[in-house]
Amino acid sequence: MTTHIGLIGGGNISETHARAACAIPDVEIAAIFGINAEKVGRLCREYGGKPYADCDEFLAHRPMELVAIGSPSGLHAQQGIAAARHGLHVLTEKPIDVSVERADALIAETRKAGVQLGVFFQDRCKPDILSVKNAVGAGVLGKPILADARVKWYRPPDYYANSRWRGTWSLDGGGALINQAVHTLDLMLWIFGEVKAAQAICKTALHAIEAEDTLIALLEFSNGAPGVLQAATSVFPGYQRRLELSGSEGTLIIEQDRLLAADLKKPSPDLLENSEADKNLSSSSPIVSDARGHQAVLEDFLRAIRTNTKPRCDGQEGRRSLVLVQAIYEACRTGKRVSTEVTENR
């Protein structure tokens, strides 16, 4: 039985969604909506679907069972709510939105409509990261000691100059933290546990943008461990993302989505070794050439629709990193320690 998907957006990430959809048997692109008619038309010619310049007309297109949202981050909730009201399942790019309040409205609306809501945090589907998640959950690290994450990437000036929304507070929600490092922040929460408070500093060191391109955050995990996050799009030439998790029984290191080291007092046979690395040059380029992660998210989302179960990253899970992002930005603005516990969605 064919599943018909609609795409919202006409940029690089929507093309990634299109490639991911076309790689899955029995999935067909039904329609594509975007404000750039030339880009939308090209996507339709290459991947199929009917082009739309009007969102309401697009959402009324049938057959279509779900939408994948690849528009600017500040539009995710608004467009997702509109889709849910048309009875469509909603799979949105990260972050779920740039505002926790709007994210909560999207979560509520999809629940009311009885449709699925998912967020593209494709790193959760990668084999080594899943292996680390399961190992930490099984207690291989012992008592949590320290989490250290580095997203020291580079984006050239035209990455921002040629975009109406990147690096803006209204549509991007910030800079390097919410756009680039949010994937890593999600992994820290997913694997190492909740963060109860944050302190941070940031600056716009290199680029002519509203928001930050350089940030350091000090995190207090609920399990008692401290954590450090470095996030940047200002570090030339850009370095591979690295996440180090340490406990009383050893350290696990992930670099470019591969398990680089498992230095444990008691080796774990369940940890993967030498899996294939992500082929995307994320540290120095926004182009997603390897769409397998997005494909895995879409396959998981389709499975959730068929079985009426939660996707791997549903709206509530996608909300977690946004709550922490907003706390970090508040810490940057105020210079104070900011608690995240009062912003939980009950």
Backbone torsions as a table, in degrees:
resi	resn	phi	psi	omega
1	MET	NA	125.7	-175.9
2	THR	-77.9	135.0	173.2
3	THR	-101.9	130.7	-177.6
4	HIS	-104.0	126.2	-175.1
5	ILE	-118.1	142.1	173.6
6	GLY	-109.8	145.0	179.7
7	LEU	-111.5	136.3	175.2
8	ILE	-112.0	115.9	-178.1
9	GLY	120.9	154.9	-179.4
10	GLY	-128.8	11.7	-175.9
11	GLY	-92.7	-161.1	-176.2
12	ASN	-58.7	-43.0	-175.2
13	ILE	-73.0	-30.6	176.2
14	SER	-68.7	-33.8	174.4
15	GLU	-65.7	-36.4	175.0
16	THR	-61.9	-43.0	177.0
17	HIS	-61.2	-40.4	179.7
18	ALA	-64.1	-44.6	179.6
19	ARG	-64.3	-39.8	178.9
20	ALA	-63.4	-43.4	-179.6
21	ALA	-64.6	-42.2	-177.6
22	CYS	-69.3	-17.8	179.5
23	ALA	-84.2	-6.2	-177.2
24	ILE	-104.2	125.1	178.4
25	PRO	-59.0	145.0	176.0
26	ASP	64.5	24.0	171.4
27	VAL	-119.1	132.8	-176.6
28	GLU	-132.3	134.7	175.6
29	ILE	-78.3	118.7	-175.4
30	ALA	-90.5	-38.5	-174.1
31	ALA	-160.3	155.5	177.4
32	ILE	-135.7	130.1	177.2
33	PHE	-114.5	138.0	174.8
34	GLY	-169.2	163.2	-177.5
35	ILE	-87.0	-14.4	178.3
36	ASN	-99.9	100.4	-174.0
37	ALA	-61.3	-35.1	-179.1
38	GLU	-66.0	-45.4	-179.9
39	LYS	-67.1	-43.1	179.9
40	VAL	-63.8	-42.5	178.5
41	GLY	-61.0	-41.2	179.0
42	ARG	-64.7	-42.7	178.7
43	LEU	-61.2	-42.0	179.9
44	CYS	-65.0	-40.4	178.5
45	ARG	-64.1	-37.3	-175.7
46	GLU	-83.9	-34.1	-171.4
47	TYR	-121.7	-5.6	179.8
48	GLY	97.0	171.2	179.2
49	GLY	102.1	159.4	179.0
50	LYS	-95.8	131.4	-179.3
51	PRO	-78.8	143.2	177.4
52	TYR	-134.6	140.8	172.6
53	ALA	-108.1	-7.8	178.9
54	ASP	-113.5	123.4	-173.5
55	CYS	-67.6	-40.0	-179.6
56	ASP	-63.5	-41.7	178.0
57	GLU	-64.5	-39.9	177.8
58	PHE	-61.1	-47.1	-177.2
59	LEU	-67.0	-20.9	178.1
60	ALA	-87.2	-5.8	-178.8
61	HIS	-62.4	137.0	175.3
62	ARG	-139.6	146.5	2.2
63	PRO	-77.5	140.6	175.1
64	MET	-163.6	125.3	-175.6
65	GLU	-106.7	-24.0	-178.1
66	LEU	-151.2	161.5	175.8
67	VAL	-123.4	146.4	171.3
68	ALA	-111.9	120.8	-173.2
69	ILE	-98.0	120.4	178.5
70	GLY	-126.2	26.1	-179.5
71	SER	-82.9	176.0	174.8
72	PRO	-52.9	144.1	-170.4
73	SER	-55.8	-35.5	-177.6
74	GLY	-71.1	-4.0	178.1
75	LEU	-106.2	-5.1	-172.4
76	HIS	-58.5	-50.5	-177.1
77	ALA	-66.3	-45.2	-179.6
78	GLN	-56.7	-48.4	-178.1
79	GLN	-73.6	-34.4	177.6
80	GLY	-65.9	-40.1	177.8
81	ILE	-62.7	-43.4	178.6
82	ALA	-61.8	-40.7	179.2
83	ALA	-65.2	-44.0	180.0
84	ALA	-60.7	-37.8	179.6
85	ARG	-69.0	-16.3	173.3
86	HIS	-95.1	9.0	177.7
87	GLY	77.8	20.9	-177.4
88	LEU	-101.6	140.1	172.0
89	HIS	-68.9	150.4	-171.7
90	VAL	-125.5	120.9	173.7
91	LEU	-122.5	111.5	-173.6
92	THR	-112.2	151.5	173.2
93	GLU	-63.9	160.1	172.5
94	LYS	-74.1	155.8	-19.4
95	PRO	-68.3	166.8	-178.8
96	ILE	-58.8	-32.8	170.2
97	ASP	-171.0	-175.6	178.1
98	VAL	-99.8	-0.2	-178.5
99	SER	-133.0	129.6	177.6
100	VAL	-62.2	-37.9	179.7
101	GLU	-62.0	-42.7	179.7
102	ARG	-71.9	-34.4	175.3
103	ALA	-61.4	-42.4	178.4
104	ASP	-63.2	-37.2	178.1
105	ALA	-65.1	-38.9	177.8
106	LEU	-65.8	-45.3	178.6
107	ILE	-59.0	-45.1	-179.4
108	ALA	-64.1	-41.0	-176.8
109	GLU	-68.9	-39.0	178.4
110	THR	-68.3	-35.7	175.8
111	ARG	-64.1	-43.7	179.8
112	LYS	-62.0	-39.3	-177.9
113	ALA	-80.5	-12.9	-178.9
114	GLY	71.7	30.9	178.8
115	VAL	-114.4	160.1	179.7
116	GLN	-78.7	147.9	174.7
117	LEU	-129.8	126.5	178.0
118	GLY	-136.0	161.3	-179.1
119	VAL	-127.7	136.0	178.8
120	PHE	-73.5	86.0	165.6
121	PHE	-113.8	77.4	-169.2
122	GLN	-66.3	-19.2	179.3
123	ASP	-62.9	-26.0	178.7
124	ARG	-65.0	-16.8	-177.8
125	CYS	-97.6	-3.5	-173.9
126	LYS	-82.9	137.2	-168.8
127	PRO	-54.0	-49.7	-177.5
128	ASP	-65.3	-38.5	-179.5
129	ILE	-68.1	-40.1	175.0
130	LEU	-61.5	-39.7	179.1
131	SER	-62.9	-43.5	178.6
132	VAL	-65.9	-43.3	178.0
133	LYS	-55.7	-47.5	-178.3
134	ASN	-67.1	-39.0	-179.3
135	ALA	-66.3	-43.7	178.7
136	VAL	-65.0	-39.6	177.0
137	GLY	-62.4	-30.2	178.9
138	ALA	-83.3	-3.9	174.3
139	GLY	92.3	17.5	-176.0
140	VAL	-65.1	-23.9	-179.5
141	LEU	-85.9	-12.5	-176.4
142	GLY	72.0	-141.7	179.4
143	LYS	-68.8	126.7	178.8
144	PRO	-61.4	133.0	-177.7
145	ILE	-115.0	-49.6	-172.0
146	LEU	-161.1	140.7	171.5
147	ALA	-120.9	132.6	-176.1
148	ASP	-134.4	117.7	-177.9
149	ALA	-124.4	136.1	179.1
150	ARG	-128.9	117.9	174.3
151	VAL	-121.4	74.2	-175.3
152	LYS	-99.3	82.8	-174.0
153	TRP	-106.5	171.8	177.7
154	TYR	-132.1	136.3	170.8
155	ARG	-126.6	131.6	179.2
156	PRO	-68.3	161.2	-177.3
157	PRO	-54.7	-37.1	-176.2
158	ASP	-70.6	-15.9	174.9
159	TYR	-58.6	-39.3	177.6
160	TYR	-90.5	-41.1	-174.8
161	ALA	-63.6	-31.8	-177.8
162	ASN	-91.5	11.4	-178.5
163	SER	-123.3	139.3	177.5
164	ARG	-81.1	-12.4	-170.6
165	TRP	-126.2	-24.9	-176.0
166	ARG	-65.6	135.4	179.1
167	GLY	78.8	7.7	177.3
168	THR	-99.0	153.5	178.7
169	TRP	-75.6	-34.5	-174.1
170	SER	-73.5	-40.3	-174.1
171	LEU	-109.9	-26.0	176.7
172	ASP	-99.1	-20.9	179.5
173	GLY	79.0	4.1	-175.7
174	GLY	147.7	-149.0	-176.8
175	GLY	-128.5	-119.0	-172.2
176	ALA	-60.4	-32.2	-178.2
177	LEU	-68.2	-56.4	-171.9
178	ILE	-78.3	-25.0	-178.3
179	ASN	-92.4	-51.7	-175.4
180	GLN	-94.1	-50.1	-171.4
181	ALA	-81.6	-6.8	-177.3
182	VAL	-62.3	-30.5	175.9
183	HIS	-60.4	-44.3	-178.2
184	THR	-71.3	-38.0	175.8
185	LEU	-61.0	-40.8	177.3
186	ASP	-60.8	-42.0	179.3
187	LEU	-66.0	-38.7	178.2
188	MET	-59.7	-44.0	179.3
189	LEU	-69.0	-43.0	-175.5
190	TRP	-67.4	-39.1	-175.3
191	ILE	-93.6	-43.0	-169.9
192	PHE	-99.2	-16.7	176.1
193	GLY	114.0	177.7	-175.7
194	GLU	-67.3	151.3	173.5
195	VAL	-107.0	130.0	-177.1
196	LYS	-96.6	-18.5	-179.9
197	ALA	-162.5	158.9	-179.0
198	ALA	-143.3	148.2	167.2
199	GLN	-126.4	150.0	-174.9
200	ALA	-162.9	158.0	169.4
201	ILE	-134.4	150.1	177.8
202	CYS	-150.5	163.9	175.7
203	LYS	-156.8	161.2	172.4
204	THR	-100.0	93.7	-168.1
205	ALA	-89.2	-28.7	-170.1
206	LEU	-129.5	-42.4	-169.7
207	HIS	-95.7	154.5	177.3
208	ALA	-88.8	74.5	-178.4
209	ILE	-133.2	164.2	179.4
210	GLU	-69.5	-40.4	-170.2
211	ALA	-97.8	-172.1	-174.8
212	GLU	-82.1	149.1	169.0
213	ASP	-117.6	1.6	-178.9
214	THR	-147.2	127.7	-175.1
215	LEU	-152.5	143.1	171.8
216	ILE	-130.0	130.3	179.6
217	ALA	-122.9	138.9	172.6
218	LEU	-105.8	121.4	-173.5
219	LEU	-111.1	143.8	173.7
220	GLU	-112.5	108.6	179.3
221	PHE	-77.7	151.0	179.5
222	SER	-64.4	-22.2	178.9
223	ASN	-82.0	3.2	176.8
224	GLY	99.0	-12.4	-177.8
225	ALA	-83.4	144.8	170.3
226	PRO	-85.9	161.9	176.9
227	GLY	-144.8	154.7	178.2
228	VAL	-128.8	135.2	175.0
229	LEU	-126.6	125.5	170.9
230	GLN	-107.9	128.4	-178.8
231	ALA	-132.8	128.1	-178.0
232	ALA	-155.9	149.5	164.5
233	THR	-120.2	20.2	-173.8
234	SER	-113.5	1.3	-172.9
235	VAL	-99.1	101.7	179.8
236	PHE	-79.5	137.7	3.3
237	PRO	-92.3	5.5	-175.7
238	GLY	100.7	132.9	-176.5
239	TYR	-124.3	153.8	-177.2
240	GLN	-61.4	139.3	178.2
241	ARG	-61.8	141.7	-177.0
242	ARG	-138.8	134.1	177.7
243	LEU	-130.0	120.3	179.6
244	GLU	-115.5	127.1	179.6
245	LEU	-121.3	121.3	-176.1
246	SER	-120.8	144.0	175.6
247	GLY	-142.3	-175.6	-177.3
248	SER	-65.6	-18.3	-178.0
249	GLU	-106.4	5.8	176.8
250	GLY	141.6	-166.0	-174.4
251	THR	-136.8	140.2	172.6
252	LEU	-117.3	134.1	-178.5
253	ILE	-124.3	125.6	175.4
254	ILE	-110.8	129.4	175.2
255	GLU	-133.8	128.2	-176.0
256	GLN	47.8	45.5	174.1
257	ASP	69.4	11.0	175.5
258	ARG	-110.9	147.6	173.5
259	LEU	-75.8	104.2	-175.7
260	LEU	-81.4	-36.5	-178.4
261	ALA	-151.6	140.4	173.1
262	ALA	-128.1	82.3	-176.8
263	ASP	-93.0	88.5	-173.7
264	LEU	-118.7	145.9	176.1
265	LYS	-62.9	-35.3	176.1
266	LYS	-122.8	100.5	-176.9
267	PRO	-53.3	141.4	-179.8
268	SER	-104.3	118.0	-179.3
269	PRO	-70.3	-14.4	-177.4
270	ASP	-81.8	-13.0	-179.2
271	LEU	-77.0	133.7	-179.7
272	LEU	-73.4	155.4	175.2
273	GLU	-136.8	142.3	172.5
274	ASN	59.9	39.4	173.4
275	SER	-78.2	166.7	-177.1
276	GLU	-72.3	134.9	-178.8
277	ALA	-76.5	156.8	170.4
278	ASP	-59.9	133.9	-176.6
279	LYS	-90.6	-3.6	179.6
280	ASN	-73.5	138.8	179.1
281	LEU	-90.9	56.1	-171.2
282	SER	-61.0	-29.5	-176.3
283	SER	-65.3	-23.5	-177.1
284	SER	-132.2	-0.6	-177.3
285	SER	-147.8	140.9	177.0
286	PRO	-84.5	-5.3	-176.6
287	ILE	-72.1	128.6	178.1
288	VAL	-98.7	96.9	179.6
289	SER	-86.5	-26.1	-179.0
290	ASP	-105.4	103.6	-174.0
291	ALA	-94.4	10.5	-175.5
292	ARG	-63.9	-34.7	178.4
293	GLY	-65.1	-44.0	177.7
294	HIS	-65.9	-36.8	176.6
295	GLN	-61.5	-41.8	179.9
296	ALA	-63.7	-39.7	177.8
297	VAL	-64.0	-44.7	-179.5
298	LEU	-64.2	-41.4	177.6
299	GLU	-62.3	-41.9	177.9
300	ASP	-63.9	-39.3	-179.5
301	PHE	-67.2	-41.3	177.5
302	LEU	-63.4	-37.3	177.8
303	ARG	-64.5	-40.6	178.7
304	ALA	-63.9	-38.7	178.2
305	ILE	-64.7	-45.7	-177.2
306	ARG	-65.5	-38.7	-173.5
307	THR	-99.8	-1.8	-178.0
308	ASN	54.9	47.2	176.4
309	THR	-122.4	171.3	-179.6
310	LYS	-73.9	139.6	169.3
311	PRO	-70.1	165.2	-177.3
312	ARG	-58.0	-38.1	174.9
313	CYS	-127.3	95.2	178.8
314	ASP	-86.9	-173.2	-176.8
315	GLY	-61.7	-40.7	-179.2
316	GLN	-65.0	-40.2	176.7
317	GLU	-66.8	-41.9	179.2
318	GLY	-64.5	-26.3	179.5
319	ARG	-68.1	-30.7	-172.4
320	ARG	-58.0	-47.6	-178.5
321	SER	-67.5	-33.3	179.1
322	LEU	-66.7	-39.9	176.1
323	VAL	-57.6	-44.6	-179.2
324	LEU	-70.3	-39.0	176.5
325	VAL	-57.4	-46.6	-178.9
326	GLN	-65.4	-35.7	177.1
327	ALA	-65.2	-41.2	179.4
328	ILE	-64.2	-43.8	178.4
329	TYR	-64.0	-38.1	177.3
330	GLU	-64.7	-38.6	177.1
331	ALA	-63.5	-37.7	177.5
332	CYS	-64.0	-42.3	-177.6
333	ARG	-69.7	-39.0	-172.1
334	THR	-97.2	-21.0	-174.4
335	GLY	73.4	13.9	-176.5
336	LYS	-112.3	163.4	170.9
337	ARG	-72.8	128.4	-175.6
338	VAL	-117.5	126.3	178.5
339	SER	-81.9	143.0	175.3
340	THR	-101.0	-9.6	-171.3
341	GLU	-67.6	-30.2	-177.4
342	VAL	-77.0	-9.9	-177.0
343	THR	-102.4	12.4	178.8
344	GLU	-66.8	146.7	-179.8
345	ASN	-95.7	105.7	-176.7
346	ARG	-84.2	NA	NA
